[in-house]
Amino acid sequence: MLIAILSAFQIILVVILVILVILQPPGSSSLSGFNNSQQGLDSMIPVKSSANPLSKITAIVVGLFIINTLLLSGLCSKDVHKKSIAEKIISEKKRENESTSVPFED
């Protein structure tokens, strides 16, 4: 149930993120909101602050997307590793033995 909710939320986030990226002005740096350090070379080159609210909203949606992706991968990996490897091998051998019969043998 939780995986289904998070998957639906992931799809919604992807659609919102695509729309936000398309709406970005062509001359803007998409990662300018993450550049807050004024050390080294950055202090010599003046960098205008990202006052564009669209880029801040994009950064928030990207953060939500990353968190949701990590949650989904963690929950799905728990479902994958419920069976031990020995149980998987035994069930595969049983399937092979069942599927070896030939229905139309002369």
Backbone as a printed PyTorch tensor [residue, N CA C, xyz], in Angstrom:
tensor([[[  0.8250,  -1.1950,   0.0000],
         [  0.0000,   0.0000,   0.0000],
         [  0.8710,   1.2620,   0.0000]],

        [[  1.8830,   1.2630,   0.8650],
         [  2.7710,   2.4230,   0.9540],
         [  3.5760,   2.6000,  -0.3310]],

        [[  3.9850,   1.4720,  -0.9200],
         [  4.7460,   1.5470,  -2.1640],
         [  3.8820,   2.1280,  -3.2780]],

        [[  2.6170,   1.7770,  -3.3020],
         [  1.7120,   2.3170,  -4.3290],
         [  1.5250,   3.8230,  -4.1590]],

        [[  1.3970,   4.2700,  -2.9280],
         [  1.2370,   5.7100,  -2.6610],
         [  2.5040,   6.4590,  -3.0580]],

        [[  3.6610,   5.9260,  -2.6670],
         [  4.9230,   6.5860,  -3.0120],
         [  5.1810,   6.5550,  -4.5170]],

        [[  4.7550,   5.5030,  -5.1830],
         [  4.9180,   5.4320,  -6.6410],
         [  4.0500,   6.4700,  -7.3420]],

        [[  2.8200,   6.6420,  -6.8570],
         [  1.9500,   7.6730,  -7.4280],
         [  2.5330,   9.0620,  -7.1680]],

        [[  3.0630,   9.2750,  -5.9630],
         [  3.6920,  10.5560,  -5.6330],
         [  4.9110,  10.7910,  -6.5090]],

        [[  5.6560,   9.7190,  -6.8300],
         [  6.8340,   9.8340,  -7.6960],
         [  6.4290,  10.2840,  -9.0960]],

        [[  5.3580,   9.7230,  -9.6190],
         [  4.8870,  10.1030, -10.9550],
         [  4.4580,  11.5630, -10.9680]],

        [[  3.7640,  11.9960,  -9.9120],
         [  3.3420,  13.3960,  -9.8090],
         [  4.5570,  14.3140,  -9.7470]],

        [[  5.5700,  13.9210,  -8.9530],
         [  6.7880,  14.7300,  -8.8550],
         [  7.5080,  14.8240, -10.1910]],

        [[  7.5390,  13.7370, -10.9450],
         [  8.2070,  13.7500, -12.2490],
         [  7.5050,  14.7170, -13.1940]],

        [[  6.1790,  14.6800, -13.2180],
         [  5.4320,  15.5780, -14.1020],
         [  5.6720,  17.0430, -13.7050]],

        [[  5.6110,  17.3210, -12.4050],
         [  5.8470,  18.6920, -11.9270],
         [  7.2700,  19.1270, -12.2540]],

        [[  8.2300,  18.2330, -12.0650],
         [  9.6300,  18.5770, -12.3320],
         [  9.8730,  18.8610, -13.8080]],

        [[  9.2720,  18.0800, -14.6760],
         [  9.4260,  18.3210, -16.1190],
         [  8.8300,  19.6760, -16.4900]],

        [[  7.6580,  19.9860, -15.9420],
         [  7.0230,  21.2790, -16.2350],
         [  7.8750,  22.4300, -15.7190]],

        [[  8.4180,  22.2900, -14.5070],
         [  9.2460,  23.3560, -13.9480],
         [ 10.5300,  23.5690, -14.7430]],

        [[ 11.1300,  22.4910, -15.2050],
         [ 12.3620,  22.6280, -15.9890],
         [ 12.0650,  23.2790, -17.3330]],

        [[ 10.9370,  22.9300, -17.9340],
         [ 10.5730,  23.5420, -19.2160],
         [ 10.2860,  25.0280, -19.0480]],

        [[  9.7300,  25.4180, -17.9080],
         [  9.3900,  26.8210, -17.6740],
         [ 10.5940,  27.6890, -17.3160]],

        [[ 11.7440,  27.0710, -17.0420],
         [ 12.9320,  27.8520, -16.6820],
         [ 13.3390,  28.7450, -17.8480]],

        [[ 13.7520,  29.9880, -17.5600],
         [ 14.2270,  30.8540, -18.6410],
         [ 15.5030,  30.2750, -19.2620]],

        [[ 15.6870,  30.4610, -20.5580],
         [ 16.8170,  29.8140, -21.2330],
         [ 18.1910,  30.3070, -20.7930]],

        [[ 18.3240,  31.5320, -20.3100],
         [ 19.6320,  32.0510, -19.9400],
         [ 20.0220,  31.7790, -18.5030]],

        [[ 19.1420,  31.1830, -17.7120],
         [ 19.4450,  31.0050, -16.2960],
         [ 20.2260,  29.7310, -16.0650]],

        [[ 21.0500,  29.7470, -15.0350],
         [ 21.7680,  28.5510, -14.6260],
         [ 20.8580,  27.7650, -13.7050]],

        [[ 20.5980,  26.5240, -14.0380],
         [ 19.6280,  25.7500, -13.2680],
         [ 20.1290,  25.3990, -11.8810]],

        [[ 21.4380,  25.4000, -11.6630],
         [ 21.9790,  25.0710, -10.3490],
         [ 22.4870,  26.3030,  -9.6110]],

        [[ 22.0890,  27.4780, -10.0310],
         [ 22.5980,  28.6780,  -9.3840],
         [ 22.0860,  28.8190,  -7.9600]],

        [[ 21.0000,  28.1900,  -7.6270],
         [ 20.4830,  28.2390,  -6.2640],
         [ 21.3270,  27.4580,  -5.2860]],

        [[ 22.1620,  26.5380,  -5.7810],
         [ 22.9970,  25.7320,  -4.9100],
         [ 24.3720,  26.3570,  -4.6700]],

        [[ 24.6950,  27.4510,  -5.3330],
         [ 26.0120,  28.0690,  -5.2290],
         [ 25.9510,  29.2150,  -4.2270]],

        [[ 26.1350,  28.9070,  -2.9430],
         [ 26.1010,  29.9300,  -1.9010],
         [ 27.4710,  30.2230,  -1.3230]],

        [[ 28.4960,  29.4910,  -1.7370],
         [ 29.8260,  29.7030,  -1.1780],
         [ 30.5170,  30.8510,  -1.9070]],

        [[ 31.2200,  31.6520,  -1.1770],
         [ 31.9720,  32.7760,  -1.7510],
         [ 33.4530,  32.5760,  -1.4430]],

        [[ 33.9990,  31.4320,  -1.8080],
         [ 35.3900,  31.1290,  -1.5240],
         [ 36.1510,  30.9370,  -2.8310]],

        [[ 37.4330,  31.2340,  -2.8080],
         [ 38.3020,  30.9700,  -3.9530],
         [ 37.9230,  31.7880,  -5.1690]],

        [[ 37.7480,  31.1330,  -6.2760],
         [ 37.4650,  31.7790,  -7.5480],
         [ 36.0930,  32.4500,  -7.5480]],

        [[ 35.1610,  31.9070,  -6.7720],
         [ 33.8200,  32.4910,  -6.7280],
         [ 33.8280,  33.9140,  -6.1710]],

        [[ 34.7550,  34.2330,  -5.2970],
         [ 34.7880,  35.5760,  -4.7320],
         [ 35.3280,  36.5940,  -5.7460]],

        [[ 36.0870,  36.1400,  -6.7520],
         [ 36.6060,  37.0500,  -7.7670],
         [ 35.5780,  37.3390,  -8.8470]],

        [[ 34.7290,  36.3690,  -9.1210],
         [ 33.7280,  36.5330, -10.1670],
         [ 32.3880,  36.8350,  -9.5000]],

        [[ 31.8060,  37.9710,  -9.8190],
         [ 30.5220,  38.2840,  -9.1840],
         [ 29.4230,  37.3490,  -9.6980]],

        [[ 28.7140,  36.7620,  -8.7600],
         [ 27.6280,  35.8540,  -9.1050],
         [ 26.3460,  36.4650,  -8.5660]],

        [[ 25.3980,  36.7080,  -9.4760],
         [ 24.1530,  37.2800,  -8.9990],
         [ 23.3530,  36.2080,  -8.2730]],

        [[ 22.6950,  36.6050,  -7.2040],
         [ 21.9490,  35.6400,  -6.4060],
         [ 20.7100,  35.1880,  -7.1620]],

        [[ 20.3310,  33.9840,  -6.8980],
         [ 19.1740,  33.4150,  -7.5730],
         [ 17.9130,  33.8490,  -6.8390]],

        [[ 17.3510,  34.9580,  -7.2610],
         [ 16.1360,  35.4520,  -6.6460],
         [ 14.9080,  34.9380,  -7.3800]],

        [[ 15.1230,  34.1210,  -8.3890],
         [ 14.0370,  33.5850,  -9.1670],
         [ 13.2910,  32.5360,  -8.3350]],

        [[ 12.0210,  32.7770,  -8.0240],
         [ 11.2830,  31.7980,  -7.2060],
         [ 11.0620,  30.4700,  -7.9330]],

        [[ 11.0770,  30.5080,  -9.2560],
         [ 10.8880,  29.2800, -10.0140],
         [ 12.0490,  28.3080,  -9.7990]],

        [[ 13.2660,  28.8340,  -9.7100],
         [ 14.4170,  27.9600,  -9.4730],
         [ 14.4200,  27.4190,  -8.0510]],

        [[ 13.9010,  28.1920,  -7.1060],
         [ 13.8130,  27.6980,  -5.7290],
         [ 12.7670,  26.5960,  -5.6140]],

        [[ 11.6600,  26.7640,  -6.2920],
         [ 10.6240,  25.7230,  -6.2900],
         [ 11.1530,  24.4640,  -6.9630]],

        [[ 11.9070,  24.6430,  -8.0460],
         [ 12.5110,  23.4990,  -8.7330],
         [ 13.4640,  22.7520,  -7.8160]],

        [[ 14.2650,  23.4870,  -7.0510],
         [ 15.2030,  22.8490,  -6.1200],
         [ 14.4530,  22.0670,  -5.0430]],

        [[ 13.3380,  22.5900,  -4.5690],
         [ 12.5400,  21.8930,  -3.5500],
         [ 11.9420,  20.6120,  -4.1330]],

        [[ 11.4190,  20.6940,  -5.3510],
         [ 10.8270,  19.5170,  -5.9890],
         [ 11.9000,  18.4590,  -6.2690]],

        [[ 13.0960,  18.9040,  -6.6570],
         [ 14.2030,  17.9640,  -6.8680],
         [ 14.5460,  17.2570,  -5.5570]],

        [[ 14.5820,  17.9960,  -4.4620],
         [ 14.8550,  17.3880,  -3.1580],
         [ 13.7960,  16.3620,  -2.7740]],

        [[ 12.5290,  16.6990,  -2.9880],
         [ 11.4470,  15.7510,  -2.7090],
         [ 11.5600,  14.5080,  -3.5970]],

        [[ 11.9310,  14.7240,  -4.8590],
         [ 12.0980,  13.6160,  -5.7940],
         [ 13.2000,  12.6630,  -5.3230]],

        [[ 14.3230,  13.2170,  -4.8870],
         [ 15.4370,  12.3910,  -4.4200],
         [ 15.0540,  11.6190,  -3.1640]],

        [[ 14.4020,  12.2830,  -2.2120],
         [ 13.9810,  11.6120,  -0.9740],
         [ 12.9850,  10.5000,  -1.2840]],

        [[ 12.0160,  10.7840,  -2.1560],
         [ 11.0190,   9.7820,  -2.5090],
         [ 11.6520,   8.6000,  -3.2440]],

        [[ 12.6290,   8.8690,  -4.0950],
         [ 13.3270,   7.7910,  -4.7980],
         [ 14.0690,   6.8860,  -3.8210]],

        [[ 14.7300,   7.4880,  -2.8340],
         [ 15.4420,   6.6920,  -1.8330],
         [ 14.4780,   5.8610,  -0.9930]],

        [[ 13.3420,   6.4510,  -0.6190],
         [ 12.3420,   5.6940,   0.1370],
         [ 11.8030,   4.5180,  -0.6650]],

        [[ 11.4820,   4.7650,  -1.9330],
         [ 10.9750,   3.6870,  -2.7850],
         [ 11.9980,   2.5690,  -2.9630]],

        [[ 13.2410,   2.9320,  -3.1860],
         [ 14.2630,   1.9000,  -3.3880],
         [ 14.4960,   1.1040,  -2.1120]],

        [[ 14.4320,   1.7590,  -0.9630],
         [ 14.5830,   1.0420,   0.3030],
         [ 13.4340,   0.0920,   0.5650]],

        [[ 12.2080,   0.5360,   0.3020],
         [ 11.0490,  -0.3270,   0.5280],
         [ 11.0040,  -1.4830,  -0.4620]],

        [[ 11.3520,  -1.2290,  -1.6960],
         [ 11.3310,  -2.2970,  -2.7060],
         [ 12.4460,  -3.3070,  -2.4690]],

        [[ 13.5800,  -2.8780,  -1.9510],
         [ 14.6640,  -3.8260,  -1.6970],
         [ 14.3160,  -4.7470,  -0.5440]],

        [[ 13.5010,  -4.2900,   0.4020],
         [ 13.0610,  -5.1670,   1.4840],
         [ 12.1460,  -6.2590,   0.9500]],

        [[ 11.2930,  -5.9160,  -0.0250],
         [ 10.3970,  -6.9090,  -0.6070],
         [ 11.1670,  -7.9370,  -1.4310]],

        [[ 12.2210,  -7.5250,  -2.0880],
         [ 12.9920,  -8.4270,  -2.9410],
         [ 13.7530,  -9.4490,  -2.1090]],

        [[ 14.2620,  -9.0470,  -0.9600],
         [ 15.1410,  -9.9040,  -0.1680],
         [ 14.4140, -10.6290,   0.9580]],

        [[ 13.1220, -10.8860,   0.8260],
         [ 12.4030, -11.6060,   1.8710],
         [ 12.7740, -13.0930,   1.8870]],

        [[ 12.9940, -13.6940,   0.7240],
         [ 13.3690, -15.1020,   0.6440],
         [ 14.8840, -15.2380,   0.6970]],

        [[ 15.3290, -16.3140,   1.3230],
         [ 16.7630, -16.5580,   1.3240],
         [ 17.1840, -17.1390,  -0.0230]],

        [[ 18.4430, -17.1290,  -0.2890],
         [ 18.9610, -17.6320,  -1.5600],
         [ 18.7080, -19.1300,  -1.6770]],

        [[ 18.8310, -19.8590,  -0.5670],
         [ 18.5990, -21.3050,  -0.5980],
         [ 17.1540, -21.6080,  -0.9800]],

        [[ 16.2000, -20.8490,  -0.4360],
         [ 14.7970, -21.0550,  -0.7820],
         [ 14.5480, -20.7590,  -2.2530]],

        [[ 15.2020, -19.7490,  -2.7900],
         [ 15.0490, -19.4230,  -4.2060],
         [ 15.5880, -20.5480,  -5.0940]],

        [[ 16.7250, -21.1290,  -4.7150],
         [ 17.3130, -22.2140,  -5.5050],
         [ 16.4010, -23.4400,  -5.4810]],

        [[ 15.8610, -23.7630,  -4.3190],
         [ 14.9730, -24.9240,  -4.2050],
         [ 13.7110, -24.7170,  -5.0370]],

        [[ 13.1360, -23.5220,  -4.9860],
         [ 11.9210, -23.2760,  -5.7640],
         [ 12.2100, -23.2950,  -7.2650]],

        [[ 13.3940, -22.8270,  -7.6920],
         [ 13.7670, -22.8890,  -9.1050],
         [ 13.9330, -24.3400,  -9.5650]],

        [[ 14.5410, -25.1850,  -8.7300],
         [ 14.7140, -26.5940,  -9.0980],
         [ 13.3680, -27.2870,  -9.2000]],

        [[ 12.4350, -26.9460,  -8.3200],
         [ 11.1000, -27.5390,  -8.3940],
         [ 10.4090, -27.1250,  -9.6870]],

        [[ 10.5620, -25.8690, -10.0770],
         [  9.9670, -25.3970, -11.3300],
         [ 10.5820, -26.0950, -12.5350]],

        [[ 11.8940, -26.3250, -12.5070],
         [ 12.5630, -27.0100, -13.6130],
         [ 12.0820, -28.4490, -13.7290]],

        [[ 11.9100, -29.1290, -12.5980],
         [ 11.4500, -30.5190, -12.6210],
         [ 10.0200, -30.6180, -13.1430]],

        [[  9.2020, -29.6410, -12.8080],
         [  7.8180, -29.6490, -13.2620],
         [  7.7150, -29.3360, -14.7460]],

        [[  8.6030, -28.5130, -15.2600],
         [  8.5140, -28.0860, -16.6490],
         [  9.2590, -29.0070, -17.6150]],

        [[  9.8850, -30.0870, -17.1370],
         [ 10.6200, -30.9570, -18.0200],
         [  9.7440, -31.9710, -18.7320]],

        [[  8.5070, -32.1390, -18.3210],
         [  7.6270, -33.1000, -18.9970],
         [  7.2350, -32.5630, -20.3660]],

        [[  7.2430, -33.4450, -21.3470],
         [  6.9060, -33.0750, -22.7160],
         [  5.4830, -33.5210, -22.9680]],

        [[  4.5890, -32.6120, -23.3730],
         [  3.1840, -32.9830, -23.5210],
         [  2.9120, -33.8760, -24.7370]],

        [[  3.6390, -33.7250, -25.8120],
         [  3.3740, -34.4870, -27.0340],
         [  4.5820, -35.3330, -27.4050]],

        [[  4.7980, -36.4050, -26.6960],
         [  5.9600, -37.2450, -26.9510],
         [  5.4860, -38.4950, -27.6610]],

        [[  6.1610, -38.8860, -28.7510],
         [  5.7820, -40.0900, -29.5020],
         [  6.4320, -41.3150, -28.9390]]])
